[in-house]
Amino acid sequence: MEIKRVDITEEATALVKKLQGMHGELIFHQSGGCCDGSAPMIFEKGDMYLDDSDVLLGEIAGVNFYMNIDQYKYWKHTFLTVDITEGRGSSFSLEIPLGYRFIVHSRLMTDKESALMNGR
């Protein structure tokens, strides 16, 4: 049984699909605190430099979701759900000009989920 670490709401999925139509292939990266604090940001694939310090948490709405390993160490026991809210954030994320910003809701994983993750 595969346990997901990240999911996305229907409303956020609709916005991702719109952004894909405008920009093509995309990636999510959970920011480490710049601009809007720790928030999921979406970029055109190739516009965000990824390296060995970035962890792939999963795919949502056809888009890979990454987080830096230093931040992952704090979040690895949580399940993340990407959502949207109205209002312009102050990041470089692609949804900002459309009057929205992505936000993340988190919850602790259950004991069962944690056990199935085997410390990953």
PAMARGU-422113 format. One line per 2 residues: number of its first residue (from 1); for each residue x, y, z of N, C-alpha, C. Coordinates in Angstrom, 1 decimal. Atoms other than C-alpha are relative to their C-alpha. Layout:
<sites>
NUM	X/Y/Z/X/Y/Z/X/Y/Z; ...
</sites>
This chain:
<sites>
1	0.8/-1.2/0.0/0.0/0.0/0.0/0.9/1.2/0.0; -0.8/-1.2/0.0/1.4/3.3/-1.0/-0.7/1.2/0.7
3	0.5/-1.1/-0.8/0.9/6.3/1.3/0.5/1.3/-0.7; -0.4/-1.2/0.6/0.8/9.7/-0.2/0.4/1.0/1.1
5	-0.4/-1.1/-1.0/2.5/12.7/1.5/-0.7/1.3/-0.4; 0.6/-1.3/0.4/0.7/15.4/-0.5/-1.2/-0.3/-0.9
7	1.2/0.0/0.8/-2.7/16.0/-2.1/-0.4/1.4/-0.3; 0.5/-1.4/0.5/-4.6/18.9/-3.7/-1.5/0.0/0.0
9	1.5/-0.1/0.1/-8.1/20.2/-3.5/-0.5/0.2/-1.4; 0.5/-0.2/1.4/-10.4/20.4/-6.5/0.2/1.4/-0.5
11	-0.1/-1.4/0.4/-10.3/24.2/-6.5/1.5/0.3/-0.4; -1.4/-0.2/0.3/-6.5/24.2/-6.5/0.4/-0.8/-1.3
13	-0.2/0.8/1.2/-6.5/21.5/-9.2/-0.4/0.8/-1.2; 0.5/-0.8/1.1/-8.6/23.7/-11.4/0.9/1.2/-0.4
15	-1.0/-1.1/0.2/-6.1/26.6/-11.0/1.2/-0.6/-0.6; -1.2/0.6/0.6/-3.2/24.3/-11.8/-0.2/-0.3/-1.5
17	0.3/0.3/1.4/-4.9/23.1/-15.0/0.0/1.3/-0.8; -0.1/-1.3/0.7/-5.4/26.8/-16.0/1.4/0.4/-0.2
19	-1.4/-0.4/0.1/-1.8/27.5/-15.3/0.8/-0.9/-1.0; -0.6/0.9/1.0/-0.7/24.5/-17.3/-0.3/0.4/-1.4
21	0.4/-0.5/1.3/-2.7/25.8/-20.3/0.7/1.3/-0.4; -0.7/-1.2/0.2/-0.9/29.1/-19.9/1.5/-0.1/-0.2
23	-1.4/0.0/-0.2/2.6/28.0/-19.1/0.7/-1.4/-0.4; -0.5/1.3/0.4/3.0/24.3/-20.1/0.4/-0.8/1.3
25	-0.4/0.9/-1.2/4.9/21.9/-17.7/0.4/0.9/1.2; -0.2/-0.7/-1.3/5.1/23.0/-14.1/0.6/-0.8/1.1
27	-0.4/0.7/-1.2/6.6/22.1/-10.8/-0.5/0.8/1.2; 0.2/-0.7/-1.3/5.6/22.9/-7.2/1.3/-0.1/0.8
29	-1.1/0.1/-1.0/8.2/23.7/-4.6/-0.5/0.7/1.3; 0.4/-0.6/-1.3/7.3/24.3/-0.9/1.1/0.9/0.4
31	-1.1/-1.0/-0.4/9.2/27.5/-0.1/0.4/-0.2/1.5; -0.5/0.2/-1.3/11.3/27.6/3.0/-0.2/1.3/0.9
33	0.3/-1.1/-0.9/10.0/30.9/4.3/0.2/1.4/-0.6; -0.1/-1.3/0.6/10.8/33.7/1.8/-1.4/0.5/-0.4
35	1.2/-0.7/0.5/8.2/36.2/0.8/-1.3/-0.3/0.8; 1.2/0.3/-0.7/4.9/34.7/1.9/0.1/-1.0/1.2
37	-0.2/1.1/-1.0/6.4/32.4/4.6/0.2/-1.3/-0.7; -0.1/1.4/0.6/6.4/28.7/3.9/-1.3/-0.3/-0.7
39	1.2/0.2/0.9/4.0/28.3/1.0/0.4/-0.8/-1.2; -0.3/0.7/1.2/3.7/26.1/-2.0/0.0/1.0/-1.2
41	-0.1/-0.9/1.1/4.8/27.9/-5.1/0.1/-0.9/-1.3; 0.0/0.8/1.2/4.4/26.8/-8.7/0.7/0.8/-1.1
43	-0.9/-0.6/1.0/6.9/27.5/-11.5/-0.1/-0.8/-1.3; -0.2/0.8/1.2/7.4/26.6/-15.1/1.2/-0.9/0.2
45	-1.1/1.0/-0.1/9.5/23.5/-15.3/1.2/0.6/-0.6; -1.3/-0.6/0.5/13.1/24.6/-15.6/0.3/1.4/0.6
47	-0.2/-1.3/-0.6/12.6/28.0/-13.9/0.4/-0.1/1.4; -0.4/0.2/-1.4/13.3/26.6/-10.4/1.2/-1.0/-0.1
49	-1.2/0.9/0.0/16.8/25.1/-9.9/-0.2/-1.1/1.1; 0.1/1.1/-0.9/16.4/21.7/-8.3/1.4/-0.8/0.1
51	-1.2/0.8/-0.1/19.3/19.6/-6.9/-0.2/-1.1/0.9; 0.1/1.1/-1.0/20.1/16.7/-4.6/-0.6/0.3/1.3
53	0.5/-0.4/-1.3/18.9/18.7/-1.7/-1.5/0.2/0.0; 1.5/-0.1/0.1/15.3/18.7/-3.0/-0.6/-1.4/0.0
55	0.6/1.3/-0.1/13.0/15.9/-2.1/-1.3/0.0/-0.7; 1.3/0.1/0.7/10.1/14.8/-4.4/-0.9/-0.7/1.0
57	1.0/0.6/-1.0/7.1/14.3/-2.1/-1.1/-0.7/-0.8; 1.0/0.7/0.8/4.8/13.2/-4.9/-0.5/0.9/-1.2
59	0.5/-0.7/1.1/2.7/14.3/-7.8/-1.5/0.4/0.3; 1.4/-0.5/-0.2/-0.5/16.4/-7.6/-0.4/0.7/-1.2
61	0.6/-0.7/1.2/-2.7/17.5/-10.5/1.0/-0.1/-1.2; -1.0/0.2/1.0/0.1/16.1/-12.8/1.2/0.8/0.1
63	-1.1/-0.8/-0.3/2.7/18.3/-11.2/0.8/-0.5/1.1; -0.9/0.5/-1.1/5.7/17.1/-9.2/0.1/1.1/1.1
65	0.0/-0.9/-1.1/5.8/18.6/-5.7/1.3/-0.3/0.8; -1.3/0.1/-0.7/9.3/19.2/-4.1/0.1/0.9/1.2
67	-0.3/-0.7/-1.2/10.6/20.4/-0.8/1.5/-0.2/0.3; -1.4/0.2/-0.3/14.2/21.1/0.3/0.1/-0.9/1.2
69	-0.2/1.0/-1.0/15.6/18.4/2.5/0.1/0.6/1.4; -0.1/-0.6/-1.3/16.3/20.8/5.4/-1.4/0.3/0.5
71	1.4/-0.3/-0.4/12.6/21.8/5.5/-0.7/-1.4/0.2; 0.7/1.3/-0.1/11.5/18.2/4.9/0.3/-0.7/1.3
73	-0.3/0.6/-1.3/13.2/17.1/8.1/-1.0/0.4/1.1; 1.0/-0.5/-1.0/10.6/19.2/10.0/-1.4/-0.5/-0.4
75	1.4/0.3/0.5/7.6/18.2/7.8/-0.2/-1.4/-0.3; 0.1/1.4/0.4/8.3/14.5/7.2/-1.1/-0.8/0.7
77	1.0/0.7/-0.8/5.7/13.5/9.8/-1.4/0.5/-0.3; 1.3/-0.6/0.3/2.9/15.5/8.2/-0.5/-0.4/-1.4
79	0.6/0.1/1.3/0.5/15.1/5.3/-0.4/1.4/-0.4; 0.3/-1.4/0.5/0.1/18.2/3.2/-1.1/-0.1/-1.1
81	1.0/-0.2/1.0/-2.9/19.3/1.2/0.1/1.4/-0.5; -0.2/-1.3/0.7/-2.4/22.1/-1.3/-1.4/0.6/-0.3
83	1.3/-0.7/0.2/-5.3/24.6/-1.5/0.3/1.4/-0.6; -0.2/-1.4/0.4/-5.9/28.1/-2.8/-0.8/0.9/0.8
85	0.8/-1.0/-0.7/-7.1/31.3/-1.3/0.1/1.3/-0.9; -0.1/-1.2/0.7/-8.0/34.6/-2.9/0.9/1.0/0.6
87	-0.9/-1.0/-0.5/-5.6/37.4/-2.6/1.4/-0.2/-0.6; -1.4/0.1/0.7/-2.2/38.3/-4.1/1.0/-0.2/1.1
89	-1.1/0.2/-0.9/0.7/36.9/-2.2/1.2/0.8/-0.6; -1.2/-0.8/0.4/4.2/38.4/-2.5/1.1/-0.9/-0.5
91	-1.0/0.9/0.5/6.0/35.4/-4.1/0.1/0.1/-1.5; -0.2/0.0/1.5/7.1/34.7/-7.6/-0.8/-1.1/-0.6
93	0.8/1.1/0.5/4.6/31.9/-8.0/-1.0/0.4/-1.1; 0.8/-0.3/1.3/2.6/31.8/-11.3/-1.4/0.4/0.3
95	1.4/-0.3/-0.2/-0.8/32.1/-9.7/-0.3/1.5/0.5; 0.2/-1.3/-0.6/-0.2/35.5/-8.1/-0.7/1.0/-0.9
97	0.6/-1.0/0.8/-1.1/37.7/-11.1/-1.5/-0.3/-0.3; 1.4/0.4/0.2/-4.5/35.8/-11.3/-0.8/0.3/1.3
99	0.7/-0.3/-1.2/-5.4/37.0/-7.8/-0.2/-1.1/1.0; 0.1/1.2/-0.9/-4.9/33.7/-6.0/1.4/-0.2/0.6
101	-1.2/0.5/-0.5/-2.2/32.1/-3.9/-0.2/-1.4/0.5; 0.1/1.4/-0.6/-1.5/28.5/-3.0/0.3/0.1/1.5
103	-0.3/0.2/-1.4/-1.6/27.6/0.6/0.1/-1.5/0.3; 0.0/1.4/-0.4/-0.9/24.3/2.4/-0.6/-0.2/1.4
105	0.6/0.5/-1.2/-2.9/22.6/5.1/0.8/-1.2/0.4; -0.7/1.2/-0.4/-1.0/20.1/7.2/-0.6/-0.7/1.2
107	0.4/0.7/-1.1/-1.8/17.4/9.6/1.1/-1.1/0.3; -0.9/1.1/-0.3/0.3/14.8/11.4/-0.5/-1.3/-0.6
109	0.4/1.3/0.5/0.3/11.4/9.8/-0.4/-0.9/1.1; 0.4/0.9/-1.0/-1.4/8.7/11.6/1.1/-1.0/0.3
111	-1.0/1.0/-0.3/0.6/6.0/13.3/0.1/-1.1/-1.1; 0.0/1.0/1.1/-0.4/3.6/10.5/0.8/0.6/-1.2
113	-0.7/-0.7/1.1/0.7/6.1/7.8/1.5/0.1/0.2; -1.4/-0.1/-0.4/4.0/6.7/9.6/0.7/-1.3/-0.1
115	-0.6/1.3/0.1/4.7/3.0/9.9/0.2/-0.5/-1.4; -0.1/0.4/1.4/4.0/2.4/6.2/1.0/0.8/-0.7
117	-1.1/-0.8/0.6/6.4/5.2/5.3/1.4/-0.5/0.3; -1.3/0.6/-0.4/9.2/3.3/7.0/1.1/1.1/0.2
119	-1.0/-1.0/-0.2/10.9/6.5/8.0/0.5/0.8/-1.2; -0.4/-0.8/1.2/11.1/7.9/4.5/-0.3/1.4/0.1
</sites>
